[in-house]
Amino acid sequence: MLCDEVKRVMYFFLDESLGDSKRHAVEIHVSGCPDCEVRVVVHKKLRSFIRRRLSPVLAPDTLRIRLTQSLRAVPAE
């Protein structure tokens, strides 16, 4: 894995939404790349800071209903 690919999947990695093989590839790369390791640490701290400063906001019921209906209308692959 190259640094550019790590940059592209950084947020998925931090959200723990990557598949096992991709997550493992990122972890291996980051453990051997000081620049990407610093990037991961900085992004984790930034996300933590933002979460502490912002209070959660719930979407209005009408928006949640519209989103649910729209998602149900999308055909499954």
N, C-alpha and C positions, 0 to 999 in steps of 0.2 A: 504494500500500500504506500502511496506517495502522499506528501504533505497536502497537496491540492485536494486529494480525495478526502483526507481527514477533515479539511476545512468544510467541504461540501456536506459531510454527514455529522458534523460536530453536534448540532442541536438534537439530532435523532439519537446520537450516542448519549448525550447528557439526559435526554428524556427516557433513556433505556428502552427505546422502541426499535432498535436495530435487531436483526436476526442474530443468532448465536455466532455464526461464522464471521459475519461482518463486524460484530462487536469485538470478537476475539482479534481480528485483524487490526482494528483500531487500537486495541490495548497493546498489542505487540509493537505496533509502530510508535505509539506514544511513549512506551517504555524505553525505546531506543533513540528517540528524537527529542533533544532538549527544547527545541522551538515549539513543537506541538505539545509537549508536556506543559510548558508554561502557558500555552494558549488554553489548554483544558483547565488548568488551575484558575486562570483569570476568568474564563467564562463561568466556571462553577461559583466563584466568589461574586461575580456580577449577578448571576441568577439568584443567589442567596440574598444579596443586598436588595434586589428588586422585590423579592417575595416578602422580606421583612418590612419594607416601606409601603407596599401597596396592600390595601385590603381587598379581599375577594369580592367580585361583583357578579351577581347572578344575571343571566340573560333574562329578559322579559318573557313571560309565558308565551306570548304571541310569536316571538322569534323562535323559541324552542319548538313550538308546534309546527311552524313553517319549515324549519330545518328537518325535523323528523319526517314530515310528509315528503319533502324533497328527496331525502335519502331513501325512503321506501320506494319512491318512483324510479330510482336508478336500477336498471337491470343488473342482476348478479352475473358475474363472469363465469 
